[in-house]
Amino acid sequence: MPMTIGTKGRQDAGGLIMTVLERMTASDKVLPDVTALLMEDHRTVEAWMEAYPRLQDPALKANLAKQICAALKAHASAEEIILYPFARASTGDDALIDRAFDEHGRIKDLVASIELADPGGPQMDDLISQLSNEVRLHVVEEEGQLFPELRERGADLYAIGGALAARRAELMAADMGKSTPRTHGPLKPIFWRPDMHQSSTEIAESLFIAGLKDAHAMERQSEQMLELMLSRIEHYPQVRERVAQHLDETKMQLQRLEQIFEITGSDRSLFKDMAMAATGTMGAMANAMAEDEILKNSLASYAQENFEIASYEALITLGQEAGYLQALPLLGKSLMEERAMAMWLADHLREVTLIFLQLRSQGVKAGR
């Protein structure tokens, strides 16, 4: 009797991957603790790799190998994009994060080789065995050292979990039905080589303070734009609710930046705040004159969120180099909020566009 794998005995790789994807996107309603989420991933993939050598049917082995590779690529990439930059800033443990990137590099190399191997053949069997060993070693360090460090630092594990789950599901969906071997080196951040001159703490501090002033003006601009947008939305209650939520987040981000100004002993630039806010208000008012106001605001907001994401990522790096470790959790929280908003906008752009089209087709002024 052939062995069955996966929920309800489904044996096709597409069905198995979709089952995982459905579980991933369940986090839209309840934000998961990122460590619990990733540990669940670890247990799932470990179970699949233990099941692989017990299979006799080459087609089943090939399908399970495809499933393992797809899940590991999405899991590893989401960690590299969402978790590791935040963990580096939060824990300050560069050696630990560098090792994690190196381990991911070896895992990705094995995944790429598996995707090129003969389905269900001896070479694939050997590669799956090697992959299993690499994954186990990586899991031991991640669960034994990285996750406890994050918990001890008091990081917002639920905000990080929501952002990571959303990105992971997006990566998994993009990978379904195709297999693209990795042809480049491991995804790693670019750092100064050890033989280069050490960074100047004084210069890092100067850049950090200047960046804080820019960020405060940026968030003041965002606040003005969101307030104007919120006052005009009529036909899109889901958008109105999310904009209102992000307006509250933006106000909190301003408070966090002001806390950091106190930590550094510097003052923010009121003139720059006023200039940026005026620019944001004029931009939102210009969109308000357009018949497709909701679409233009959605695109402008998505661009703004990504600019803010980049700004906070740079600030975290400069703050770490300048030695302002107290500021990092505050900046990290704001970064997670901006990432979540950007992903929400991207996820709902199609829906907003279709509603706009339907309303316009009915003769309704659908711009807001």
C-alpha positions as CSV (number, residue, x, y, z in Angstrom):
1,M,0.0,0.0,0.0
2,P,1.6,3.3,-1.0
3,M,2.4,5.7,1.8
4,T,0.4,9.0,1.9
5,I,1.8,12.3,2.9
6,G,0.2,15.5,4.1
7,T,-3.2,16.7,5.2
8,K,-6.0,14.3,4.2
9,G,-3.5,12.1,2.4
10,R,-3.0,14.4,-0.5
11,Q,0.0,13.3,-2.5
12,D,0.3,16.0,-5.1
13,A,3.0,18.6,-4.4
14,G,0.7,21.5,-5.4
15,G,-1.9,20.4,-2.9
16,L,0.7,20.0,-0.1
17,I,2.2,23.4,-0.8
18,M,-1.3,25.0,-0.8
19,T,-2.0,23.4,2.6
20,V,1.1,25.1,4.0
21,L,0.2,28.4,2.3
22,E,-3.3,28.3,3.8
23,R,-1.7,27.8,7.3
24,M,0.7,30.7,6.7
25,T,-2.0,33.2,5.7
26,A,-4.1,32.3,8.8
27,S,-1.9,34.8,10.6
28,D,-3.7,37.6,8.9
29,K,-6.3,37.5,11.8
30,V,-4.1,36.7,14.7
31,L,-0.5,37.9,14.7
32,P,1.8,34.9,15.6
33,D,4.8,35.0,17.9
34,V,7.6,34.8,15.4
35,T,9.7,32.3,17.4
36,A,6.7,29.9,17.7
37,L,5.9,30.4,14.0
38,L,9.4,29.5,12.9
39,M,9.7,26.6,15.3
40,E,6.5,25.1,13.9
41,D,8.1,25.5,10.4
42,H,11.2,23.6,11.7
43,R,9.1,20.7,13.1
44,T,7.1,20.5,9.9
45,V,10.1,20.4,7.6
46,E,12.0,18.0,9.9
47,A,9.0,15.6,9.7
48,W,9.0,15.8,5.9
49,M,12.7,15.0,5.7
50,E,12.2,12.1,8.1
51,A,9.4,10.8,5.9
52,Y,11.4,11.1,2.6
53,P,13.7,8.0,3.0
54,R,10.7,5.8,3.9
55,L,9.0,6.4,0.5
56,Q,9.3,3.9,-2.2
57,D,7.5,5.6,-5.1
58,P,9.9,7.9,-7.0
59,A,7.1,10.3,-8.0
60,L,6.1,10.7,-4.3
61,K,9.7,11.3,-3.4
62,A,10.1,13.9,-6.1
63,N,6.9,15.7,-5.0
64,L,8.0,15.7,-1.3
65,A,11.5,17.0,-2.3
66,K,9.8,19.8,-4.2
67,Q,7.7,20.6,-1.2
68,I,10.7,20.7,1.1
69,C,12.6,23.0,-1.2
70,A,9.7,25.4,-1.7
71,A,9.1,25.6,2.1
72,L,12.8,26.1,2.9
73,K,13.3,28.8,0.3
74,A,10.3,30.8,1.6
75,H,11.2,30.3,5.2
76,A,14.9,31.2,4.7
77,S,14.2,34.3,2.5
78,A,11.5,35.6,4.9
79,E,14.0,35.3,7.8
80,E,16.7,37.1,5.9
81,I,14.3,39.9,4.8
82,I,12.3,40.4,8.0
83,L,13.9,38.7,11.1
84,Y,17.6,38.9,10.7
85,P,18.0,42.6,10.2
86,F,15.8,43.3,13.2
87,A,17.6,40.6,15.2
88,R,21.0,42.2,14.4
89,A,19.9,45.6,15.5
90,S,18.0,44.3,18.6
91,T,20.6,41.9,19.9
92,G,23.8,43.4,18.6
93,D,25.1,39.8,18.1
94,D,26.7,40.2,14.6
95,A,28.6,36.9,14.9
96,L,25.3,35.0,15.5
97,I,23.5,36.6,12.6
98,D,26.5,36.2,10.2
99,R,26.5,32.5,11.0
100,A,22.8,32.3,10.3
101,F,23.3,33.8,6.9
102,D,26.2,31.4,6.2
103,E,24.1,28.5,7.2
104,H,21.3,29.7,4.9
105,G,23.8,29.9,2.1
106,R,24.7,26.2,2.5
107,I,21.0,25.2,2.7
108,K,20.2,27.2,-0.4
109,D,23.1,25.6,-2.3
110,L,21.7,22.2,-1.5
111,V,18.2,23.2,-2.4
112,A,19.4,24.4,-5.8
113,S,21.2,21.1,-6.4
114,I,18.1,19.1,-5.4
115,E,16.1,21.1,-7.9
116,L,18.5,20.1,-10.6
117,A,18.8,16.4,-9.6
118,D,17.0,13.5,-11.2
119,P,13.6,13.2,-9.5
120,G,13.6,10.4,-6.9
121,G,17.1,9.2,-7.9
122,P,20.1,8.3,-5.7
123,Q,21.7,11.7,-6.1
124,M,18.5,13.4,-4.8
125,D,18.4,10.9,-1.9
126,D,22.0,11.9,-0.9
127,L,21.3,15.6,-1.2
128,I,18.1,15.3,0.9
129,S,20.2,13.6,3.6
130,Q,22.8,16.4,3.5
131,L,20.1,19.0,3.6
132,S,18.5,17.3,6.6
133,N,21.9,17.5,8.5
134,E,22.4,21.2,7.6
135,V,18.8,22.1,8.6
136,R,19.2,20.3,12.0
137,L,22.4,22.1,12.8
138,H,20.9,25.5,11.9
139,V,17.7,24.8,13.9
140,V,19.8,24.0,17.0
141,E,21.6,27.3,16.9
142,E,18.5,29.3,16.0
143,E,16.2,27.8,18.6
144,G,18.9,27.5,21.2
145,Q,20.5,30.9,20.9
146,L,18.8,33.4,18.6
147,F,15.2,33.0,19.8
148,P,16.1,33.2,23.5
149,E,18.1,36.4,22.8
150,L,15.1,37.9,21.1
151,R,12.8,37.1,24.0
152,E,15.3,38.4,26.5
153,R,15.5,41.7,24.6
154,G,11.7,42.2,24.9
155,A,11.3,42.5,21.1
156,D,7.7,42.7,19.8
157,L,7.7,39.1,18.6
158,Y,4.1,39.3,17.4
159,A,4.6,42.3,15.1
160,I,7.7,40.6,13.6
161,G,5.7,37.4,13.3
162,G,2.9,39.1,11.4
163,A,5.3,40.7,9.0
164,L,7.3,37.5,8.5
165,A,4.2,35.4,8.0
166,A,2.9,37.7,5.3
167,R,6.2,37.8,3.4
168,R,6.7,34.1,3.7
169,A,3.3,33.4,2.3
170,E,4.0,35.8,-0.6
171,L,7.3,34.0,-1.3
172,M,5.7,30.6,-1.2
173,A,2.9,31.6,-3.6
174,A,5.4,33.1,-6.0
175,D,7.4,29.8,-6.0
176,M,4.4,27.4,-6.5
177,G,4.5,25.7,-9.8
178,K,8.0,26.7,-10.7
179,S,11.6,25.8,-9.7
180,T,14.3,28.4,-10.1
181,P,17.8,27.2,-9.0
182,R,19.9,29.7,-7.1
183,T,22.7,30.8,-9.4
184,H,24.2,33.5,-7.1
185,G,25.9,33.4,-3.8
186,P,24.2,33.4,-0.4
187,L,22.0,36.4,0.3
188,K,24.1,38.4,2.7
189,P,24.4,42.0,3.8
190,I,27.3,44.0,2.5
191,F,29.8,44.9,5.3
192,W,33.1,46.6,5.4
193,R,36.0,44.2,5.1
194,P,38.1,43.7,8.2
195,D,41.1,45.4,6.6
196,M,39.2,48.7,6.1
197,H,39.3,51.6,8.6
198,Q,36.9,51.3,11.5
199,S,33.8,53.4,11.4
200,S,34.0,56.7,13.2
201,T,31.5,56.8,16.2
202,E,31.5,60.6,16.0
203,I,30.5,60.6,12.3
204,A,27.9,57.9,12.9
205,E,26.4,60.0,15.7
206,S,26.2,63.1,13.6
207,L,24.5,61.1,10.7
208,F,22.2,59.5,13.2
209,I,21.0,62.8,14.7
210,A,20.5,64.2,11.2
211,G,18.6,61.1,10.2
212,L,16.4,61.4,13.3
213,K,15.4,65.0,12.3
214,D,14.6,63.9,8.8
215,A,12.6,61.0,10.1
216,H,10.6,63.2,12.5
217,A,9.8,65.6,9.6
218,M,9.0,62.5,7.4
219,E,6.5,61.2,10.0
220,R,5.0,64.7,10.4
221,Q,4.4,64.8,6.7
222,S,2.9,61.3,6.8
223,E,0.6,62.4,9.7
224,Q,-0.8,65.3,7.7
225,M,-1.3,63.2,4.6
226,L,-3.1,60.4,6.5
227,E,-5.4,62.9,8.3
228,L,-6.4,64.5,5.0
229,M,-6.9,61.1,3.4
230,L,-9.0,59.8,6.3
231,S,-11.3,62.8,6.2
232,R,-12.1,62.1,2.5
233,I,-12.6,58.3,2.2
234,E,-16.2,57.4,1.6
235,H,-16.6,54.1,-0.3
236,Y,-13.7,52.1,1.1
237,P,-14.4,51.3,4.8
238,Q,-11.6,48.7,5.0
239,V,-9.1,51.3,3.7
240,R,-10.5,53.9,6.1
241,E,-10.0,51.5,9.0
242,R,-6.4,50.7,8.1
243,V,-5.5,54.4,7.4
244,A,-7.0,55.3,10.9
245,Q,-4.9,52.5,12.5
246,H,-1.8,53.7,10.7
247,L,-2.4,57.3,11.7
248,D,-2.4,56.2,15.3
249,E,0.8,54.3,14.6
250,T,2.3,57.3,13.0
251,K,1.5,59.5,16.1
252,M,3.3,56.8,18.2
253,Q,6.2,56.8,15.9
254,L,6.6,60.6,16.4
255,Q,6.5,60.0,20.1
256,R,9.2,57.3,19.8
257,L,11.4,59.6,17.8
258,E,11.0,62.3,20.4
259,Q,12.0,59.8,23.1
260,I,15.2,59.1,21.1
261,F,15.9,62.9,20.8
262,E,15.8,62.9,24.6
263,I,18.2,60.0,24.7
264,T,20.6,61.7,22.4
265,G,20.2,65.1,24.0
266,S,19.4,66.8,20.7
267,D,16.5,68.9,19.4
268,R,14.4,68.3,16.3
269,S,14.1,70.8,13.5
270,L,10.7,72.5,13.7
271,F,11.3,74.3,10.4
272,K,11.9,71.1,8.6
273,D,8.8,69.5,10.2
274,M,6.7,72.4,8.9
275,A,8.2,72.3,5.4
276,M,7.7,68.6,5.0
277,A,4.2,68.6,6.4
278,A,3.2,71.4,4.0
279,T,4.6,69.3,1.1
280,G,2.7,66.3,2.2
281,T,-0.6,68.3,2.6
282,M,-0.1,69.8,-0.9
283,G,0.5,66.3,-2.4
284,A,-2.6,64.9,-0.8
285,M,-4.7,67.9,-1.9
286,A,-3.5,67.5,-5.4
287,N,-4.6,63.9,-5.4
288,A,-8.0,65.0,-4.0
289,M,-8.6,66.8,-7.2
290,A,-8.3,63.7,-9.3
291,E,-11.2,61.5,-10.3
292,D,-9.2,58.4,-9.2
293,E,-8.1,59.9,-5.9
294,I,-8.2,56.6,-4.1
295,L,-5.9,54.9,-6.6
296,K,-3.4,57.8,-6.6
297,N,-3.4,57.9,-2.8
298,S,-2.8,54.1,-2.6
299,L,0.2,54.3,-4.9
300,A,1.6,57.4,-3.2
301,S,1.1,55.8,0.2
302,Y,2.9,52.6,-0.9
303,A,5.8,54.7,-2.1
304,Q,5.9,56.7,1.1
305,E,5.8,53.5,3.2
306,N,8.8,52.0,1.4
307,F,10.7,55.3,1.8
308,E,10.0,55.2,5.5
309,I,11.1,51.5,5.7
310,A,14.4,52.4,4.1
311,S,14.8,55.4,6.4
312,Y,14.3,53.3,9.6
313,E,16.6,50.6,8.3
314,A,19.4,53.2,7.8
315,L,18.7,54.8,11.2
316,I,18.9,51.4,13.0
317,T,22.3,50.8,11.4
318,L,23.6,54.3,12.3
319,G,22.2,54.1,15.8
320,Q,24.0,50.8,16.4
321,E,27.3,52.3,15.0
322,A,26.8,55.4,17.2
323,G,26.2,53.3,20.3
324,Y,22.6,54.4,20.9
325,L,21.4,50.9,21.8
326,Q,18.4,52.2,23.8
327,A,17.0,53.6,20.5
328,L,17.1,50.4,18.6
329,P,14.0,48.7,20.0
330,L,12.0,52.0,19.5
331,L,13.2,52.2,15.8
332,G,12.6,48.5,15.3
333,K,9.0,48.8,16.4
334,S,8.3,51.7,14.0
335,L,10.1,49.7,11.2
336,M,7.8,46.7,11.8
337,E,4.7,49.0,11.6
338,E,5.9,50.5,8.3
339,R,6.6,47.1,6.8
340,A,3.2,45.9,7.9
341,M,1.4,48.9,6.3
342,A,3.4,48.6,3.1
343,M,2.4,44.9,2.8
344,W,-1.2,45.7,3.6
345,L,-1.3,48.3,0.8
346,A,0.3,45.9,-1.7
347,D,-2.1,43.1,-0.7
348,H,-5.2,45.3,-1.1
349,L,-4.3,47.4,-4.2
350,R,-6.0,44.9,-6.6
351,E,-9.1,44.8,-4.4
352,V,-9.3,48.6,-4.2
353,T,-8.8,48.9,-7.9
354,L,-11.6,46.5,-8.7
355,I,-14.0,48.2,-6.3
356,F,-13.2,51.6,-7.9
357,L,-13.8,50.1,-11.3
358,Q,-17.2,48.6,-10.3
359,L,-18.4,51.8,-8.7
360,R,-17.3,53.9,-11.7
361,S,-19.1,51.4,-14.0
362,Q,-22.3,52.1,-12.0
363,G,-21.9,55.8,-12.5
364,V,-20.7,56.4,-8.9
365,K,-18.0,59.0,-8.2
366,A,-15.7,56.4,-6.8
367,G,-12.5,58.5,-6.3
368,R,-12.9,58.5,-2.5
